[in-house]
């Protein structure tokens, strides 16, 4: 069963229409509030994001359609062992905090625009800047493709099949393009705020109603232990190794997503950033946890479902909830709307980052020297081209998209460049060699090992270990770089840590 099979009426289509109107209005508001016609204002909202907007835009960006579809389907296939995904998601703010305090202080002074702006400022190594920008862009293009697919399914579902999946993608992509062109990061952040609230309400409502409809975890546990013992078994050593490598690659890879780094740049004050990261640390228990529990409780409810159809668990649960009551029907309308909101918030942020990186990190310094106004115009053209490419690829066979699934493993290869650059005297040449080694190992393991896993360890984790080992060896042989300035004092980092601790308590 797909989302398009859900029995929605015309009222659900009305909800989608109202939601789109709100997005366009917020795009107009963002346009009216712009401070200047510049790259800095377009891509970072002039560093004006307050605590509420900053938190909700981080939340809406981090949680995508995979949280509902992927996590619930994986939990149905694996059982209790998939609860290991929860600490992996919870680790993301921790990995961010390892570099964010120092990076925020430098970015505030130097007015960085893209993640690679810091790398060039710190290392003065052009090839490193280009390689990191291309790896980050590759990961984001992959992410946009995946989000567009889910976005089309959500539009088809809410319209009761009246809107074809492809034309749903085209229409919603045009809406994203409209409000993004109007106000840039500011409009995206405002729409993310609405989308974040919808997500939170949808998660809570579905959890409550599905617990009533499916009987909750206690009733499911007895059936799982009796009829599906493999799904309640204690993880073995290989499964634990798999979990550990998942925590590392998901935590470090997600922490260095370009849209996450640019939101660190866009924070109005370090206290606002500390507030947002503190709240983000508890969000996995309100979003990811709900999705995993839904998948586990669905095991005895849909025991005959083929594993190849396990990603349909979410739609099956929605059908069950809708049939029980009118409240259930509107809950599912809200949730599918929030699902569409989640993928739009992820895709629009990714498109903004792709355009800024290709324009500022590749084209402007190495291909075509442009004025700031022309850079802004070019970045908007790149946004359109990237979106059109992603829409086209999303129509091609699933096997092509499957080849792009190593995005998170590729992203985590960039994490040492930021972390070591902020805290050590490592040379840019050493970091460049480490990243190239890590990506090479990642590709070799991905295409040679079964399921891209060796002894339970992800290909990305193996690549990351080799990456760091090469950096360490090259630094030992060629020495460290003492030419760069110490960017922030220990007191500044401690002050930020104290702010986070205050917010958590």
Secondary structure by P-SEA (a helix, b strand, c coil): cccccccccaaaaaaaaaaaaaaaaaaaaaaaacccccccccccccccccaaaaaaaaaaaacccccccaaaaaaaacccccaaaaaaaaaaaaaaaacaaaaaaaaaaacccccaaaaaaccccaaaaaaaaaaaaaaaaaaaaaaaaaaaaaaaaaacccccaaaaaaaaaaaaaaaaaacaaaaaaaaaaaaaaaaaaaaaaaaaaaaaaaccaaaaaaaaaaccccccccccaaaaaaaaaaaaaaaaaaaacaaaaaaaaacccaaaaaaaaaaaaacccccaaaaaaaaaaacccccccccccccaaaaaaaaaaaaccaaaaaaaaaaaaaaaaaaaaaaaaaaaaaaaaaaccccccccccccaaaaaaaaaaaaaaaaaaaaaaaaccaaaaaaacaaaaaaacaaaaaaaaacccccaaaaaaaaaaaaaaaaaaaacccccccccccaaaaaaaaaaaaaaaaaaaccccccccccccaaaaaaaaaaaaaaac
